[in-house]
Amino acid sequence: MQKLIQGIHEFQRSIFRPQRELFEKLATGQNPETLFITCSDSRINPNLITQTQPGELFIIRNAGNIIPPHSLHVGGEAATIEYAIAALKVKDIIICGHTRCGAMKAVVHPADVNELPRVASWLAHAEATRQIIREHYRHLEGEARVTATVQENVLVQLEHLRTQPMVAAGIAGGTLRLHGWVYKIETGEVFAFDPEQRQFLPVADARLPAAPEPVTHFQSI
C-alpha cells in the first residue's frame, strides 16, 4: 500500500504538474475516439501499450475480455458500450486479448475453476470459444493451445459485440469499426486480426477494417 501512496505523490509532482493544462481540460469533459476492451490481468496496461494520454481511450476491463451477447439482462459491459457509442461517439472498438491469460487457461481446463462458481459462470460466455478449440485445435497442447484459445476468443467476443444494439446501429450507419487484437506479453508485440487474410498479423502489417459503408434504408410500403 505504501508503494501506491508514494506513487500518487510522484504522479502529482512529476506528471500532473507539468501537464496541468491537459488535466484541467479533461476536467471539463472527455472525447475519446476508441473503446478499448481488454482483460483485467495486471500485466496489461492499455495506455502504456498504445502510448495514449488520459482521455484518449475509454476502457472496459474484465476477466477474459468478454462481452456477453445482447440479452434482456443489462450488465456493466452493455451499459458502457452503449454510453461509449451514443454519448461519446467513439469510432473504433478494440477487443484485445493477451497471451498467458488465466481466464483462457480456465476455458481450456474448466476444472481449474470448479471452486470459483462465479468465475465459471462468467466464462460460460466463452463457451463457443471452448467448443471451437475442442473441434479444431485437438493437435495443440500446452501454451500453444491456450494461445489459440486467446485468439479464437477475441473473434467470438467480436461476434457477441455485434449483437449489441448500439454496435449494430453504428456498423449499419457506417460510423463504427471493430478490431481484434492480441498482446503478446513476453515480447511486447501486438497482433491484429486481418479480415482479408483471416489471421492475426503484426499490427503494422495487418489491414485495418475499412470504414463500413452505410446500409441503405428503405421506406416502408
PyMOL commands that set and color helices and strands:
alter all, ss='L'
color gray80, all
select helices_A, chain A and resi 2-16+20-26+46-50+76-86+102-108+110-113+117-136+142-162+165-172
alter helices_A, ss='H'
color red, helices_A
select strands_A, chain A and resi 34-39+57-62+92-98+177-184+189-194+199-202
alter strands_A, ss='S'
color yellow, strands_A
deselect
rebuild
show_as cartoon
